[in-house]
C-alpha cells in the first residue's frame, strides 16, 4: 500500500508552491500581450513537462514531477478536485432566466449552435474514419468528437463580453443564452459518453443512465434550488462570513460530484448541476460569488492547467494535419451553426457573425473535456494536443473578430 513518506511530502509541497508562483508570473506576463490567463498556465506546464524540461533533463524532471508513486497519486487527487471545482464555478455562471428571456433568437441560436457542430463532428468521424486513430469504440469516439465540436466555454465567453462592453447588449445576451444551453447539454452528453466507456461504474443500461441524468438534474434544479434558497439566508446570518458560504457551497459541490460518480456518471456532472442550482439563488451575493470564483480559479485551477503540460510531449504528439482538421471543423461548424440560428431568429448578418465568433471561444472547458477523455483512454495524445491548440486559438481570436462585426 502506497503512502506519503518524508521525501514524497517535500516533493509534493515544493512542486505545488513552485507551480502556483510560476503560474501567476506566466499568466500575468501573458495578460500583458492579451493572452488568456489559462494559456500562460498551460505554457508553463509544457515548459516544466516532458516537452521541454523532460527533454533537457528527464531524470531531474521525473524527480521533481514524478510520473508514479505516492506523490504523483496525491497530485492527481488534487487536480481531480480542481476539475470538480472548476465545473462547479462554471455552473454558477449559468443563469437559466437569461436563457429563457431571450425569446426565439436564443432558441434558434442555441439549437443550431449545438446540433450543427455536433452533427458534422459526428459525421466526420463516422464517414471519414481514416483521419482519426480510434482508441475506443467508433460510436463512442464519434459522439465525443461531436460534443467537442459543439461545446463552448461559458466562463471565457462571459469574460470576453465584459471586456468588450457587450455583456448587456442584445448580441451579448443571445451569446450568453446560447452558451448556457450548449454547455448544459454538452456536459450532460459528455458524462453519458464517459459512462459508455465503462469507467464510471457498472451501469449496463443506457436508458437507466439517461434516466439518472435527467432525474438528478430535475431534482437539483427544482428541489435542490428551492432548499438552497431557503437555507442560504440563514447561512449568511448565522455562520461566519465569507467562510460559511464558501465551505457550504464547496461541500455541496463535492456531495453532488460524489453522488453522480457513485451512480455511474462522472463527478463533473454533479458539480456542474449543483453549481447551477447554487449560483441561481436570489440570495447569493455578488461578493460571495466572486470569493468562490477567485478561490477556485487562483488556487486550484492553475494546478490543473499546468498539469496538462505534464500529460504528453506536445512536440512529439503535434500532428499538423489533425490539428488543422480539428481547428477548421471547430471554427466552421460553430460559427456557421450559431450565425445561422441568429439570422433565422432575426439578427442582421453582421450581428449573426458576431454571435458565431462569440460562441466559438472554447477555452478552459474544451481543455477539461480533452483531459478527461485522455485520462480514460477515449482519445490519444495527438487528438488531445489538437484539442488544446484549437481551444487556445479560438479563445484568442473570438474577441477581436466579434468586436469587428459588432462595431
C-alpha positions in Angstrom: 0.0 0.0 0.0 1.4 3.4 -1.1 1.6 6.2 1.4 3.3 9.6 1.5 6.8 9.4 3.1 9.0 12.3 4.1 10.6 12.7 0.6 7.2 12.5 -1.1 5.8 15.3 1.1 8.7 17.5 0.4 8.4 17.0 -3.4 4.6 17.5 -3.3 4.7 20.7 -1.3 7.6 22.1 -3.3 6.1 21.4 -6.6 2.7 22.9 -5.6 4.4 26.0 -4.3 6.6 26.4 -7.3 3.7 25.8 -9.7 1.5 28.4 -8.1 4.1 31.1 -8.1 5.4 30.5 -11.6 1.8 30.1 -12.9 0.9 33.5 -11.6 4.0 35.0 -13.2 3.4 33.4 -16.6 -0.3 34.3 -16.5 0.4 38.0 -15.7 3.1 38.2 -18.5 0.7 36.6 -20.9 -2.0 39.1 -19.9 0.1 42.0 -21.0 0.0 40.7 -24.6 -3.7 40.0 -24.4 -3.2 36.2 -24.0 -5.8 34.3 -21.9 -4.6 33.5 -18.4 -5.1 29.8 -18.9 -2.7 29.9 -21.9 0.1 31.1 -19.6 -0.6 28.3 -17.2 -0.6 25.6 -20.0 2.6 27.1 -21.5 4.3 26.8 -18.1 3.2 23.1 -17.9 4.6 22.5 -21.4 7.9 24.0 -20.3 8.1 22.1 -17.0 6.8 18.8 -18.5 8.2 16.2 -20.9 8.1 18.6 -23.9 10.9 20.9 -22.7 12.3 20.2 -19.2 11.8 16.5 -19.7 13.7 16.5 -22.9 16.6 18.6 -21.4 16.9 16.6 -18.2 14.5 13.7 -18.0 15.8 12.3 -14.7 15.6 15.6 -12.9 12.1 16.3 -14.4 10.9 12.9 -13.2 12.3 13.5 -9.7 10.6 16.9 -9.3 7.4 15.9 -11.0 7.2 12.1 -10.6 5.1 10.1 -13.0 4.4 7.4 -10.5 4.4 6.8 -6.7 2.6 8.3 -3.8 3.4 12.0 -4.6 2.0 11.6 -8.1 -1.2 9.9 -6.8 -1.6 12.8 -4.4 -1.1 15.4 -7.1 -3.6 13.6 -9.3 -6.1 13.7 -6.5 -5.6 17.5 -6.1 -6.0 18.1 -9.8 -9.2 15.9 -9.8 -10.6 18.2 -7.1 -9.6 21.2 -9.2 -11.6 19.9 -12.2 -14.7 19.3 -10.0 -14.5 22.8 -8.5 -13.9 24.4 -11.9 -17.1 22.8 -13.2 -18.9 24.0 -10.1 -17.8 27.6 -10.8 -18.7 27.2 -14.5 -22.2 26.0 -13.3 -22.5 29.1 -11.1 -22.1 31.2 -14.3 -25.2 29.6 -15.8 -28.3 31.9 -15.4 -31.4 30.0 -16.6 -33.6 33.1 -16.5 -31.3 34.8 -19.0 -31.6 31.9 -21.5 -35.4 31.9 -21.1 -35.8 35.7 -21.6 -34.1 35.9 -25.0 -37.0 34.5 -27.0 -36.8 32.9 -30.4 -33.4 34.3 -31.3 -31.8 32.4 -28.4 -33.9 29.3 -29.1 -32.8 29.2 -32.8 -29.2 30.1 -31.9 -29.0 27.5 -29.1 -30.4 24.7 -31.2 -28.3 25.3 -34.4 -25.1 26.1 -32.5 -25.4 22.7 -30.8 -26.9 20.4 -33.5 -24.9 21.5 -36.5 -21.4 21.3 -34.9 -22.3 18.0 -33.1 -23.8 16.5 -36.3 -20.9 17.5 -38.6 -18.3 16.4 -36.0 -20.0 13.0 -35.5 -20.4 12.6 -39.3 -16.7 13.4 -39.9 -15.6 10.6 -37.6 -18.3 8.2 -38.8 -17.8 8.6 -42.6 -14.1 9.6 -42.7 -12.5 7.4 -40.0 -9.1 7.3 -41.7 -8.3 10.8 -40.3 -8.6 9.5 -36.7 -6.9 7.0 -34.5 -9.6 5.2 -32.6 -8.7 4.3 -29.0 -12.3 3.5 -28.2 -15.4 2.2 -29.9 -16.2 4.1 -33.1 -19.6 5.2 -31.9 -18.3 6.5 -28.5 -15.4 8.3 -30.3 -17.8 9.9 -32.8 -20.1 11.0 -30.0 -17.2 12.6 -28.2 -15.9 14.4 -31.2 -19.3 15.8 -32.0 -19.6 17.1 -28.4 -16.0 18.5 -28.6 -17.1 20.4 -31.8 -20.3 21.7 -30.1 -19.3 22.7 -26.6 -18.4 26.4 -25.8 -16.7 27.9 -22.8 -19.2 30.0 -20.8 -16.8 31.5 -18.3 -14.4 32.6 -21.1 -17.2 34.0 -23.2 -18.6 35.9 -20.3 -15.2 37.5 -19.6 -14.7 38.4 -23.3 -18.1 40.1 -23.5 -17.4 42.0 -20.3 -14.0 43.2 -21.6 -15.7 44.4 -24.9 -18.6 46.0 -23.0 -21.0 43.8 -24.9 -22.4 41.7 -22.0 -25.7 43.6 -21.6 -26.3 44.2 -25.4 -28.7 42.2 -27.5 -25.9 40.3 -29.1 -24.2 39.6 -25.8 -27.4 38.3 -24.2 -28.0 36.0 -27.2 -24.5 34.6 -26.9 -24.8 34.0 -23.2 -28.2 32.3 -23.5 -26.9 30.0 -26.3 -23.7 29.2 -24.4 -25.7 28.3 -21.3 -27.8 25.9 -23.3 -24.9 24.3 -25.2 -22.7 23.9 -22.1 -25.6 22.3 -20.1 -26.5 19.8 -22.8 -22.9 19.3 -23.8 -21.7 18.3 -20.3 -24.7 16.1 -19.7 -23.9 14.3 -23.0 -20.2 14.0 -22.2 -21.0 12.5 -18.8 -23.2 10.0 -20.7 -20.4 9.2 -23.1 -17.9 8.6 -20.3 -20.4 6.2 -18.7 -20.5 4.3 -22.0 -16.7 3.8 -21.7 -17.3 1.6 -18.6 -15.0 3.7 -16.4 -17.7 5.3 -14.3 -19.3 2.3 -12.6 -21.1 -0.8 -13.5 -24.2 0.6 -15.2 -25.2 -1.6 -18.2 -28.5 0.0 -19.2 -28.2 3.1 -21.3 -31.8 4.1 -20.5 -31.1 3.8 -16.8 -28.1 6.1 -17.3 -30.2 8.7 -19.2 -32.9 8.4 -16.6 -30.4 9.1 -13.8 -29.0 12.1 -15.6 -32.5 13.6 -16.1 -33.6 12.7 -12.6 -30.6 14.2 -10.9 -30.8 17.3 -13.0 -34.5 17.9 -12.2 -34.1 17.1 -8.5 -31.2 19.7 -8.1 -32.8 22.4 -10.3 -36.2 22.2 -8.6 -35.9 20.7 -5.1 -32.2 21.4 -4.6 -32.5 25.0 -5.8 -35.6 25.6 -3.5 -33.7 24.2 -0.5 -30.7 26.4 -1.2 -32.9 29.4 -1.5 -34.4 28.7 1.9 -31.2 27.9 3.8 -28.8 30.4 2.2 -30.1 33.5 4.2 -29.7 31.5 7.4 -26.1 30.5 6.5 -25.3 34.2 5.7 -26.7 35.4 9.0 -25.6 32.6 11.4 -22.3 31.5 10.1 -19.0 33.4 9.7 -18.7 35.4 6.5 -17.5 34.5 4.0 -16.2 31.2 5.3 -19.7 29.8 5.9 -20.9 30.3 2.3 -17.6 29.2 0.9 -17.5 25.9 2.9 -21.2 25.1 2.5 -21.1 25.8 -1.3 -18.0 23.6 -1.9 -19.4 21.0 0.4 -22.5 20.7 -1.7 -20.3 20.7 -4.8 -18.4 17.7 -3.6 -21.5 15.9 -2.4 -23.1 16.4 -5.8 -20.0 15.2 -7.5 -19.7 12.1 -5.3 -23.4 11.2 -6.0 -23.0 11.3 -9.8 -19.8 9.4 -9.6 -21.5 6.8 -7.4 -24.4 6.2 -9.8 -22.1 5.7 -12.7 -21.8 9.2 -14.2 -18.8 11.4 -14.0 -18.3 13.6 -10.9 -18.1 16.8 -13.1 -21.8 16.5 -13.9 -22.8 16.6 -10.3 -20.5 19.6 -9.6 -21.8 21.4 -12.7 -25.5 21.0 -11.8 -25.0 21.8 -8.2 -23.2 24.9 -9.4 -26.2 25.9 -11.5 -28.6 25.4 -8.5 -26.4 27.3 -6.1 -25.4 30.1 -8.4 -29.1 30.7 -9.4 -30.1 31.5 -5.8 -31.5 35.0 -5.5 -29.8 35.3 -2.1 -26.3 34.7 -3.3 -24.4 37.9 -3.0 -22.1 39.1 -5.8 -19.2 39.3 -3.3 -19.7 35.7 -2.3 -19.9 34.6 -5.9 -16.6 36.4 -6.6 -14.8 35.0 -3.5 -15.7 31.4 -4.6 -14.6 32.2 -8.1 -11.3 33.7 -7.0 -10.5 30.9 -4.6 -11.0 28.2 -7.2 -9.5 29.9 -10.2 -6.4 31.3 -8.5 -5.5 28.4 -6.2 -6.8 25.1 -7.7 -7.2 25.9 -11.4 -3.5 26.7 -12.0 -2.5 23.3 -10.6 -4.8 21.6 -13.1 -3.9 23.7 -16.2 -0.2 23.4 -15.5 -0.6 19.6 -15.1 -1.9 19.5 -18.7 1.6 20.1 -19.9 2.8 17.1 -17.9 0.5 14.6 -19.7 2.1 14.5 -23.1 5.0 15.7 -25.2 3.4 18.5 -27.2 6.2 18.4 -29.9 6.2 14.7 -30.4 2.4 14.5 -30.5 1.8 17.6 -32.6 0.1 16.2 -35.8 -0.3 19.2 -38.1 -2.9 17.6 -40.4 -5.0 16.5 -37.4 -4.6 20.0 -35.7 -5.8 21.7 -39.0 -8.7 19.3 -39.4 -9.9 19.8 -35.8 -9.4 23.6 -35.9 -11.2 24.0 -39.3 -14.1 21.8 -38.3 -14.4 23.6 -34.9 -14.4 27.1 -36.3 -16.5 26.4 -39.5 -19.2 24.3 -37.7 -19.6 26.6 -34.7 -19.5 29.9 -36.5 -21.9 28.7 -39.3 -24.2 26.9 -36.9 -24.5 29.8 -34.4 -24.7 32.5 -37.1 -27.4 30.6 -38.9 -29.5 30.4 -35.8 -29.0 34.1 -35.1 -30.0 35.1 -38.6 -33.1 32.8 -38.5 -34.1 34.5 -35.2 -34.0 38.0 -36.7 -30.4 39.3 -36.2 -28.6 41.1 -39.0 -25.8 39.3 -40.9 -23.1 41.2 -39.0 -24.8 40.5 -35.6 -25.2 36.9 -36.5 -21.5 36.5 -37.4 -20.6 38.3 -34.1 -22.7 35.7 -32.3 -21.0 32.9 -34.2 -17.5 34.1 -33.3 -18.5 34.8 -29.8 -19.7 31.2 -29.2 -16.6 29.9 -30.9 -14.4 30.5 -27.8 -13.7 27.1 -26.3 -11.1 28.0 -23.6 -10.8 26.0 -20.4 -13.9 23.9 -20.9 -12.6 22.3 -24.1 -9.3 21.6 -22.4 -11.1 20.0 -19.4 -13.1 17.9 -21.9 -10.0 16.7 -23.7 -8.1 16.0 -20.4 -10.9 13.8 -19.0 -11.2 12.0 -22.4 -7.4 11.3 -22.4 -7.4 10.1 -18.8 -10.0 7.4 -19.6 -8.4 6.4 -22.9 -11.1 7.7 -25.1 -8.6 9.8 -27.2 -4.9 9.5 -27.8 -2.2 12.1 -27.2 -2.3 13.5 -30.7 -6.0 14.3 -30.5 -5.5 15.8 -27.1 -2.9 18.2 -28.4 -5.1 19.1 -31.3 -8.0 19.9 -29.0 -5.8 22.0 -26.6 -4.4 24.0 -29.6 -7.8 24.6 -31.0 -9.2 25.7 -27.6 -6.4 28.2 -27.1 -6.6 29.7 -30.7 -10.4 30.0 -30.7 -10.3 31.8 -27.4 -7.7 34.3 -28.6 -9.5 35.0 -31.9 -13.0 35.2 -30.5 -12.9 38.7 -29.0 -11.2 40.6 -31.9 -13.5 39.0 -34.6 -16.6 39.5 -32.5 -15.7 43.2 -32.0 -15.1 43.7 -35.7 -18.7 42.6 -36.6 -20.4 44.5 -33.8 -18.7 47.9 -34.4 
